[in-house]
Amino acid sequence: MRKNVGIQVFLAVAVLLFAGYRFFGSAGLAPAKLRIATGGDSGVYYAYGNAFAEILEKRMNIPVAAIQSGGSVDNIRLLRNGRAEIAFAQNDIMTYAYNGTDLFSTEGAFKDFSAVAGLYPEICQIVARREIGGISDLRGKRVSVGDEGSGTELNAIQILGAYGISYTDISVDHLSFGASVAAFRDGKIDAFFCTAGVPTPAISELGADARILSVGDAHAQSLISQYPFYSRQVIPSDAYPAIGEEVATVAVKATLIASDKLGEAVVSEIIKILFDSRDEIGKVLPRNDELTRGAAVEGIPIPLHPGAEKYFFEN
């Protein structure tokens, strides 16, 4: 009887391995590899994702690849199509995807993913030439609102809308972070929107001829009332030494999300590694001290992955 049981167990494990799964550590059954959807190579998602991929690969002893992408919207679609297991996304974009609204109204709701942990505020940064005094002065200017259909573009539409500005009032360009910086430097645009962690590498490249426009208190409160995923944030003056100004604006939240196909124990292990490696990730993201267990569960508009629930309950 024992021999038969042993053969059955061996065959079961062989089938799982053939299907692309393996055992490791205390996390139980896990995929033979992990793919993390990040963002453009000039943004924080990309830098954070590559650093975290290296750490996961060492700690979990499986191949982990960081995939360059178009950002939040693209990342959720990569999860949906089975081309990634983990991804970064803004909390507002997660809401739209989960409910099948706004950017996801044509493709419908996507319910097969969950939140793992909120990471840091993604601050809405409106970079403009020094002579532009405020957001109201963007009328008639050439403005990059981010990649077409991106989370940054939706933030731009909402913030401009709070000031009564629509696309008919400005000359619109759809450029990535890196392309926006290049166009700004070459004098091809007057301003650009960038929703990302602070400091953002693309903005750090700019000199004293740039400034970041503030979102006034009344306009910020209007945005927060209409879109509860926004929060009030202040960019400290030392975030961009060349710019050297403290700026009040609004932010959404960068969140780590996962496919529901990942097991509970695996996701719990991923979160454990995330918190254990805060100092290592802090070398890439200087303000990674904002990653705390309390903040990680705030502003999450979709269900937590069972592995995340397990980790936060135990900690």
Sequence and secondary structure as in RCSB ss.txt:
>XXXX:A:sequence
MRKNVGIQVFLAVAVLLFAGYRFFGSAGLAPAKLRIATGGDSGVYYAYGNAFAEILEKRMNIPVAAIQSGGSVDN
IRLLRNGRAEIAFAQNDIMTYAYNGTDLFSTEGAFKDFSAVAGLYPEICQIVARREIGGISDLRGKRVSVGDEGS
GTELNAIQILGAYGISYTDISVDHLSFGASVAAFRDGKIDAFFCTAGVPTPAISELGADARILSVGDAHAQSLIS
QYPFYSRQVIPSDAYPAIGEEVATVAVKATLIASDKLGEAVVSEIIKILFDSRDEIGKVLPRNDELTRGAAVEGI
PIPLHPGAEKYFFEN
>XXXX:A:secstr
 HHHHHHHHHHHHHHHHHTTEEEEGGGEEEES EEEE   TTSHHHHHHHHHHHHHHHHH S EEEE  S HHHH
HHHHHTTS SEEEEEHHHHHHHHHT GGGTTT    SEEEEEEEEEEEEEEEEETT  SGGGGTTSEEE  STTS
HHHHHHHHHHHHTT  GGGSEEE   HHHHHHHHHTTS SEEEEEE SS HHHHT  TTEEEE   HHHHHHHHH
H TT EEEEE TTSSTTT   EEEEEEEEEEEEETTS HHHHHHHHHHHHHTHHHHHTTSTTGGG  TTGGGTT 
 S B HHHHHHHHH 
